[in-house]
Structure formats: structure tokens, C-alpha cells
């Protein structure tokens, strides 16, 4: 079958686009995304995520991508890479996955494959997605319990994404890929397909639930580790001890884990723990540590603002301050500001009645204004601000000179620069 493989990728974002580009080097690949704007940009060789250049996208054939799902009609190996966020109540939101699954149902045929890459809690693939397909198509999901070859069925698997946006050192080719399948033979076949593009290797998990579990704990573990460092930062702040000096000393020990304090947002670290704790609660286990870490990280912006206000109030007698916030995305070197804790911090400043300018060279001002009511500027004002908050360590931000930052302050002696990520390692700057 490998010679007749026609891969259909549903979702061409951070996860789907890299898959499309790499698989296209080996197979016949079709890409589908609901966003007409995204498809139109890709056809012009423009990546809306700002991860790929026009040169990287030059081999994309316009006939192989579309916002019309009919482009998937001849595919026999479907990969779903759509977002799995949480609701306002921090519960899993599987609506995009359900929608993508129903789209695939229009084109799925006997002996085809369906692979999911989105973040799931253990059981979503088999208990949610496969049941939808069976209901919509009358095909049977073939697994180790019903390996009858005469069944009108399809095979399925789960291979969690490990894409790290903005990280050029850890692309698909450089990351070990976890794979799994519904039967022993299908798991082996799925693994062999991913091996074609994952040069660092693959790990074939013993079951789909194990692969789902591995995904959901990877970012949960990272979230808890960052929460621990954030708690250390708050403790040492009360002792007037610089957390970054402490970390530099501690990291000289061979087995000390290298994590830094900061704001934790985005689509993975700030989301995945809720998928795990949701499932844990369903089976009668009330998570303690995981949710405690989540709460601490979600509240970190309040600690930063409290520290900044305290410092400013020592130098000024003002009720309203003029702030500049530099960095609006959920992490460095990306243009995506969804789920950004910097924006949460900015909104808290606005709620207090202060004047705030926000700046991020990586963000489209037009797109930002559609979703946020704050004053995003093209260029910071000279001799204007009482305080500057640097919340995201973009490459362009790292190139700033300290003299330039001081030139933005109205009062160079009393004004404050809060370097949240300690980008500049300046003792005169405030840090977490």
C-alpha cells in the first residue's frame, strides 16, 4: 500500500503545515484547512505562522491545498491536526476534532487509515472519534479485538505532535515521533510511514491510550516544573534574592533541571494539564499537584504587577502611570498572540486605569486590533513612559540596547524597566 499512499492532512497550522511539507517530499499529499485566508496566503507562498519563508514554500502546488474539503476525496491516509483548546471553565473543547472527523467521514473508505495528532486525554481517539466515524460511515474501526479481514472497516492510530513553534532546532526531522495503531500490523505500518520523515527516529507505543497519555503528560510535567521555579522566584523576591543568580548557581549541579520563571501561556503547556485532570476527575481522582501548578502559573502576572507597582510607588506619587509593554505573543519568535499571558497582564494594567502602549514587531497590528482593545503602537515613544515591561524575549527584542530602553523613560532615575525573562541581565532592571 505504501506505493499507493495518498495522504490527506486536515488542518494546516503549526502542526499540519510542517507535516504537509515533509510528507510531500515522499508521498502524494493533499492539505485542507477551513480558513480561506490561510489557504490563499499559502498559495501566495506566505506562511501566516511566520515559520517558513517563500523559498521554503515554493514547492507547494496550489492544486494540492484547498479550503474545500473535496480535495481529500482520493486520500486513503488521513491525518488530523486541529486545535484542542479548553473552554472558559477549563474543560476540554473537542469541537474542532469532532468537526474534522465528520469531514473525513465524507471520504473515508474501506481499509483507509485515520491518524490523530491533536492533544487528547487517554481514550478520546477510540471513545469519541472512532465512534463518530462508525456512526457516520457504518464502517468498523478495526482493532486487535476484531481483526476479521472481511469487515468493512478502517484502521486508526494516534501520533502526538511535538512541534515547538519558533524553535528552528527541533523540527519534524529532529524530533523522535511517538506512533501507535489500532492493530499490531497497522501500528507497524503507521510507524513506517512516519519513519520516512522523522529522521531522529520513532517510538511505537504499545497502545493508542499509551500514546495519548504520553502526550498529555509531556507538557503537564513542564508546566509543573515552571510553576515550581515561579514559586521559588516569589519566595526569593521577598528575601531580596535574585532568582536568576540562584538558578545560575544551582545549574552547576549535574542533575539540576534547567527551567526559568515567567508567564506560561500558549496552546500546550497552559492547556494540556486540564485534559489530564478532566479525565482523572472522571475516574474519581482529584488532582492536587497538577492543578496547583496550573493555578500558580495562571496567577504569575499578578505577582509581576504587584512587584512593579511597589517599586514605582517608592519613586512616584502618582495614581496613574504610563506603561509600555513589549511582547504580546504566547512565546518568543512567533506571531501568535492567542492564549498569551502577556495580554492578560496588559488587561490588568488597563483595568487599573493606567495608560498603556503595547508593542510587538512580530504581531500584525491589524489582526491584533480585531481581538484586543488596547493601544498597539508601531514604535515606542521617546522620553514618555514611567515603566517598561519586557515580557517576551523575541530575537528583535534581544537586540535592544539598554541605552535605547532608558531613552523611552520619562524619568531615567525614577522610571522602571521590568525585564520579566531577564533578557538583558542588568542589575538595575527589575526581574521576577
C-alpha positions as CSV (number, residue, x, y, z in Angstrom):
1,X,0.0,0.0,0.0
2,X,2.9,2.4,0.7
3,X,3.4,3.0,-3.0
4,X,-0.3,3.9,-3.4
5,X,-0.4,6.1,-0.3
6,X,-2.3,9.4,-0.7
7,X,-2.1,11.4,2.5
8,X,-4.8,14.0,3.4
9,X,-3.9,16.5,6.2
10,X,-6.7,18.2,7.9
11,X,-5.5,21.5,9.4
12,X,-2.5,23.5,8.1
13,X,-1.4,25.4,11.1
14,X,1.7,24.9,13.3
15,X,1.4,21.2,13.2
16,X,-0.2,20.4,9.9
17,X,1.9,22.7,7.6
18,X,5.3,21.1,8.6
19,X,3.8,17.6,8.1
20,X,2.5,18.7,4.7
21,X,5.9,20.0,3.6
22,X,7.8,17.0,4.8
23,X,5.4,14.3,3.6
24,X,5.2,16.0,0.2
25,X,8.8,15.1,-0.3
26,X,7.9,11.4,-0.2
27,X,4.2,11.0,-1.0
28,X,1.2,12.4,-2.8
29,X,-0.2,14.8,-0.2
30,X,-3.3,16.9,-0.1
31,X,-3.8,19.7,2.5
32,X,-7.2,21.0,3.7
33,X,-8.0,23.9,6.1
34,X,-11.3,25.6,6.7
35,X,-9.6,29.0,6.6
36,X,-9.8,30.5,3.1
37,X,-7.5,33.3,4.2
38,X,-4.8,30.8,5.3
39,X,-5.1,28.8,2.1
40,X,-4.9,32.0,-0.1
41,X,-1.8,33.1,1.8
42,X,-0.1,29.7,1.3
43,X,-0.9,29.8,-2.4
44,X,1.0,33.1,-2.5
45,X,3.8,31.3,-0.6
46,X,3.2,33.2,2.6
47,X,3.1,31.3,5.9
48,X,0.7,33.1,8.3
49,X,2.6,31.5,11.3
50,X,5.8,33.2,10.1
51,X,7.8,29.9,10.5
52,X,8.6,29.4,6.8
53,X,10.0,31.7,4.1
54,X,8.7,31.9,0.5
55,X,11.6,29.7,-0.5
56,X,10.5,27.0,1.9
57,X,7.0,27.1,0.5
58,X,7.9,27.3,-3.2
59,X,7.2,23.6,-3.8
60,X,3.6,23.8,-2.6
61,X,1.4,23.1,-5.5
62,X,-1.8,25.2,-5.5
63,X,-3.8,22.2,-6.6
64,X,-2.7,20.3,-3.5
65,X,-4.2,22.6,-0.9
66,X,-7.7,24.0,-0.6
67,X,-10.4,25.2,1.8
68,X,-12.9,22.9,0.1
69,X,-12.8,19.5,1.7
70,X,-13.3,17.8,-1.6
71,X,-9.6,17.9,-2.1
72,X,-9.5,15.0,0.3
73,X,-11.8,12.7,-1.8
74,X,-9.0,10.5,-3.2
75,X,-7.0,10.2,0.0
76,X,-6.6,6.9,1.9
77,X,-4.4,8.0,4.9
78,X,-5.9,10.9,6.8
79,X,-4.0,12.9,9.5
80,X,-6.0,15.3,11.8
81,X,-4.0,18.2,13.2
82,X,-6.6,20.6,14.5
83,X,-6.5,22.5,17.9
84,X,-7.9,21.1,21.1
85,X,-8.3,24.1,23.4
86,X,-10.2,24.4,26.7
87,X,-13.4,26.2,27.4
88,X,-13.7,29.2,29.8
89,X,-14.4,26.6,32.5
90,X,-11.1,24.9,31.7
91,X,-12.8,21.8,30.3
92,X,-11.6,20.0,27.1
93,X,-13.1,21.6,23.9
94,X,-13.1,18.8,21.3
95,X,-15.4,20.7,18.8
96,X,-12.7,21.2,16.2
97,X,-11.7,17.5,16.3
98,X,-15.4,16.4,16.1
99,X,-15.8,18.7,13.1
100,X,-12.7,17.5,11.4
101,X,-13.7,13.8,12.0
102,X,-17.1,14.4,10.4
103,X,-15.4,16.0,7.3
104,X,-13.2,12.9,7.0
105,X,-16.3,10.7,7.1
106,X,-17.4,12.0,3.7
107,X,-14.3,10.5,2.1
108,X,-13.3,7.5,4.2
109,X,-13.3,4.1,2.6
110,X,-12.7,0.5,3.5
111,X,-9.1,-0.2,4.6
112,X,-8.2,3.5,4.9
113,X,-6.3,5.0,7.8
114,X,-7.1,7.8,10.2
115,X,-4.4,9.3,12.4
116,X,-4.9,11.9,15.1
117,X,-2.1,14.3,16.3
118,X,-4.1,16.7,18.4
119,X,-3.7,16.7,22.2
120,X,-6.1,14.2,23.8
121,X,-6.7,12.8,27.2
122,X,-6.5,9.0,27.2
123,X,-9.4,7.5,25.4
124,X,-10.5,10.3,23.0
125,X,-9.4,8.5,19.9
126,X,-11.3,5.4,20.5
127,X,-14.1,6.6,22.7
128,X,-15.0,9.7,20.8
129,X,-13.5,10.0,17.3
130,X,-13.8,6.4,16.2
131,X,-17.4,6.1,17.5
132,X,-18.3,9.2,15.4
133,X,-16.8,7.6,12.3
134,X,-18.5,4.3,12.8
135,X,-21.9,6.1,13.3
136,X,-21.4,8.4,10.3
137,X,-20.0,5.9,7.8
138,X,-21.2,2.5,9.0
139,X,-17.5,1.3,8.7
140,X,-16.0,-0.5,11.6
141,X,-12.8,0.6,13.3
142,X,-10.6,-2.4,13.1
143,X,-8.6,-3.2,16.2
144,X,-6.9,-6.2,17.9
145,X,-10.3,-7.4,19.1
146,X,-11.9,-7.6,15.7
147,X,-9.2,-8.4,13.2
148,X,-11.6,-10.1,10.7
149,X,-10.3,-9.1,7.3
150,X,-13.8,-9.4,5.8
151,X,-15.0,-6.5,7.9
152,X,-15.9,-3.3,6.1
153,X,-13.6,-1.4,8.3
154,X,-10.8,1.2,8.6
155,X,-7.6,1.4,10.6
156,X,-6.7,4.2,13.0
157,X,-3.9,5.5,15.1
158,X,-2.6,8.3,17.3
159,X,0.8,10.1,16.9
160,X,1.1,13.1,19.2
161,X,2.6,16.3,17.7
162,X,5.8,17.6,19.3
163,X,6.1,20.8,17.2
164,X,7.7,23.7,19.1
165,X,6.8,27.0,17.3
166,X,9.7,29.4,16.9
167,X,12.3,26.7,17.5
168,X,14.4,26.0,14.4
169,X,16.5,23.4,16.1
170,X,13.6,21.0,16.8
171,X,11.6,20.4,13.6
172,X,9.9,17.2,12.5
173,X,13.2,15.7,11.2
174,X,14.9,16.3,14.6
175,X,12.3,15.0,17.0
176,X,11.6,11.4,17.9
177,X,7.9,10.7,17.0
178,X,5.6,8.6,19.1
179,X,3.3,6.4,17.0
180,X,0.5,3.9,17.6
181,X,-2.1,1.9,15.8
182,X,-5.4,0.0,16.3
183,X,-3.9,-3.4,15.4
184,X,-0.3,-4.7,15.6
185,X,0.0,-4.6,11.8
186,X,-1.5,-1.1,11.4
187,X,0.7,0.2,14.2
188,X,3.8,-1.1,12.4
189,X,2.6,0.4,9.1
190,X,1.8,3.8,10.6
191,X,5.2,3.8,12.3
192,X,6.9,3.0,9.0
193,X,5.2,6.0,7.3
194,X,6.4,8.4,10.0
195,X,9.9,7.0,9.8
196,X,10.1,8.4,6.3
197,X,10.2,12.0,7.6
198,X,11.2,11.6,11.3
199,X,15.0,11.2,10.8
200,X,15.6,11.2,14.6
201,X,13.5,8.0,14.8
202,X,10.1,6.9,16.1
203,X,8.8,5.2,19.2
204,X,6.0,2.7,18.6
205,X,3.8,2.8,21.7
206,X,2.1,-0.4,22.9
207,X,-1.4,1.1,22.5
208,X,-3.2,4.2,21.4
209,X,-4.1,5.1,25.0
210,X,-0.4,5.0,26.0
211,X,0.5,7.4,23.1
212,X,-2.3,9.7,24.2
213,X,-1.1,9.5,27.8
214,X,2.5,10.3,26.8
215,X,1.4,13.4,25.0
216,X,-0.8,14.8,27.8
217,X,1.9,14.4,30.5
218,X,4.8,15.9,28.5
219,X,3.6,19.5,28.8
220,X,1.9,18.9,32.1
221,X,5.3,17.9,33.5
222,X,6.9,21.1,32.0
223,X,4.0,23.2,33.5
224,X,4.7,21.9,37.0
225,X,8.4,22.4,36.7
226,X,7.9,26.0,35.7
227,X,5.4,26.5,38.4
228,X,8.0,25.3,41.0
229,X,10.5,27.8,39.7
230,X,7.9,30.6,39.7
231,X,7.2,29.8,43.3
232,X,10.9,29.9,44.1
233,X,11.0,33.3,42.4
234,X,8.2,34.6,44.6
235,X,9.9,33.3,47.8
236,X,13.3,34.7,46.9
237,X,11.8,38.0,45.9
238,X,10.6,38.5,49.5
239,X,14.2,37.9,50.6
240,X,15.6,40.3,48.0
241,X,17.5,37.5,46.4
242,X,17.7,37.4,42.6
243,X,16.2,34.2,41.3
244,X,18.4,34.2,38.2
245,X,21.5,34.4,40.3
246,X,20.2,31.5,42.3
247,X,19.5,29.5,39.2
248,X,22.9,30.1,37.7
249,X,24.4,28.7,40.9
250,X,22.0,25.7,41.1
251,X,22.5,24.7,37.5
252,X,26.2,23.9,38.1
253,X,24.9,20.7,39.7
254,X,24.8,18.0,37.0
255,X,21.2,16.9,37.6
256,X,19.5,20.2,38.3
257,X,16.6,20.7,35.8
258,X,17.0,23.8,33.7
259,X,13.8,25.8,33.9
260,X,13.2,29.6,34.1
261,X,10.4,31.6,35.7
262,X,7.9,33.5,33.6
263,X,4.5,33.8,32.1
264,X,3.1,30.4,30.9
265,X,0.5,30.6,28.1
266,X,0.1,29.1,24.6
267,X,-1.8,26.1,23.3
268,X,0.0,23.3,25.0
269,X,1.6,24.0,28.4
270,X,-1.4,26.1,29.5
271,X,-3.9,23.6,28.2
272,X,-2.7,20.0,28.4
273,X,-2.9,19.8,32.2
274,X,-6.6,20.4,32.1
275,X,-7.1,17.5,29.7
276,X,-5.3,15.2,32.1
277,X,-7.2,16.4,35.2
278,X,-10.5,16.3,33.4
279,X,-10.0,12.6,32.7
280,X,-8.7,12.0,36.2
281,X,-11.8,13.6,37.7
282,X,-14.0,11.4,35.5
283,X,-12.4,8.2,37.0
284,X,-12.6,9.5,40.6
285,X,-9.2,11.0,41.1
286,X,-9.0,14.7,42.2
287,X,-5.7,16.1,41.1
288,X,-3.7,18.1,43.6
289,X,-0.3,18.9,42.3
290,X,-1.2,19.4,38.6
291,X,-3.9,22.0,39.3
292,X,-1.8,23.7,42.0
293,X,0.9,24.2,39.4
294,X,-1.7,25.5,36.9
295,X,-3.1,28.0,39.4
296,X,0.3,29.3,40.3
297,X,1.3,29.8,36.7
298,X,-2.0,31.4,35.8
299,X,-1.6,33.9,38.7
300,X,2.0,34.9,37.8
301,X,1.1,38.1,36.1
302,X,-0.4,39.4,39.4
303,X,2.9,38.8,41.2
304,X,4.8,40.7,38.4
305,X,2.4,43.7,38.6
306,X,2.4,43.8,42.4
307,X,6.2,43.9,42.4
308,X,6.3,46.6,39.7
309,X,3.7,48.8,41.5
310,X,5.5,48.5,44.7
311,X,8.8,49.7,43.1
312,X,7.1,52.5,41.3
313,X,5.2,53.8,44.3
314,X,8.6,54.2,46.1
315,X,9.7,56.7,43.5
316,X,6.5,58.4,42.3
317,X,3.4,59.9,43.8
318,X,1.0,59.1,41.0
319,X,-2.4,57.4,40.8
320,X,-1.9,56.7,37.1
321,X,1.3,55.5,35.3
322,X,2.3,55.5,31.7
323,X,3.3,51.9,30.8
324,X,4.9,50.3,27.8
325,X,4.6,46.5,27.4
326,X,7.0,44.9,24.9
327,X,5.9,41.4,23.8
328,X,2.4,40.2,23.0
329,X,2.7,36.6,21.7
330,X,2.4,33.5,23.8
331,X,6.1,32.8,23.4
332,X,9.2,34.2,21.7
333,X,9.8,34.3,17.9
334,X,6.2,33.6,16.9
335,X,3.4,35.9,15.7
336,X,0.6,34.1,17.5
337,X,-0.9,36.1,20.4
338,X,-3.7,33.6,21.2
339,X,-3.6,32.4,24.9
340,X,-0.9,34.9,25.7
341,X,-0.4,35.7,29.3
342,X,1.2,39.0,28.3
343,X,-2.2,40.1,27.1
344,X,-3.8,39.0,30.4
345,X,-1.2,41.1,32.2
346,X,-1.8,44.1,29.9
347,X,-5.6,43.9,30.5
348,X,-4.9,44.0,34.3
349,X,-3.0,47.3,33.8
350,X,-5.8,48.8,31.8
351,X,-8.4,47.7,34.4
352,X,-6.4,49.7,37.0
353,X,-6.9,52.8,34.9
354,X,-3.3,53.3,33.8
355,X,-2.2,54.4,30.4
356,X,-0.7,51.6,28.4
357,X,1.0,51.2,25.0
358,X,1.7,47.7,23.7
359,X,4.4,46.8,21.2
360,X,5.4,43.7,19.3
361,X,7.2,43.8,16.0
362,X,6.1,40.2,15.3
363,X,2.4,40.9,15.6
364,X,0.1,42.2,12.8
365,X,-1.4,45.4,14.2
366,X,-4.5,44.9,12.1
367,X,-5.1,41.4,13.3
368,X,-4.4,42.3,16.9
369,X,-6.9,45.2,16.9
370,X,-9.6,42.9,15.7
371,X,-9.5,40.9,19.0
372,X,-8.0,43.3,21.6
373,X,-9.0,46.8,22.8
374,X,-5.6,48.2,23.6
375,X,-3.3,50.7,22.1
376,X,-0.8,48.8,20.0
377,X,1.8,51.0,18.5
378,X,4.3,50.8,15.6
379,X,7.1,52.3,17.6
380,X,7.6,53.2,21.3
381,X,7.7,56.9,22.2
382,X,10.9,58.5,23.4
383,X,11.0,60.1,26.9
384,X,7.5,59.1,27.7
385,X,7.0,56.1,30.0
386,X,7.1,55.6,33.7
387,X,7.8,51.9,33.3
388,X,8.6,49.4,30.7
389,X,7.6,45.7,30.9
390,X,9.5,43.3,28.6
391,X,7.5,40.1,28.7
392,X,8.6,38.1,25.6
393,X,12.2,37.5,24.6
394,X,11.9,37.8,20.8
395,X,15.1,37.9,18.7
396,X,14.5,41.6,17.8
397,X,13.9,42.5,21.5
398,X,17.2,40.8,22.5
399,X,19.0,43.3,20.1
400,X,17.8,46.3,22.1
401,X,20.5,48.3,23.8
402,X,19.9,49.3,27.4
403,X,20.5,52.9,26.4
404,X,17.6,52.7,24.0
405,X,15.3,51.3,26.7
406,X,16.3,54.1,29.1
407,X,15.6,56.7,26.3
408,X,12.0,55.6,26.4
409,X,11.6,56.5,30.0
410,X,10.2,60.0,31.0
411,X,12.4,60.0,34.2
412,X,15.6,57.9,33.7
413,X,16.2,57.9,37.5
414,X,12.8,57.1,38.8
415,X,11.4,55.1,35.9
416,X,11.5,51.3,36.0
417,X,12.4,48.6,33.4
418,X,10.9,45.2,34.3
419,X,12.8,42.5,32.4
420,X,10.5,39.6,33.0
421,X,12.7,37.0,31.2
422,X,16.0,38.5,32.3
423,X,16.9,39.0,28.7
424,X,19.5,41.8,29.4
425,X,20.9,40.5,32.7
426,X,21.1,44.1,34.1
427,X,21.2,44.5,37.9
428,X,19.4,47.9,37.6
429,X,16.4,46.3,35.8
430,X,13.6,44.7,37.8
431,X,13.3,40.9,37.3
432,X,10.9,38.3,38.5
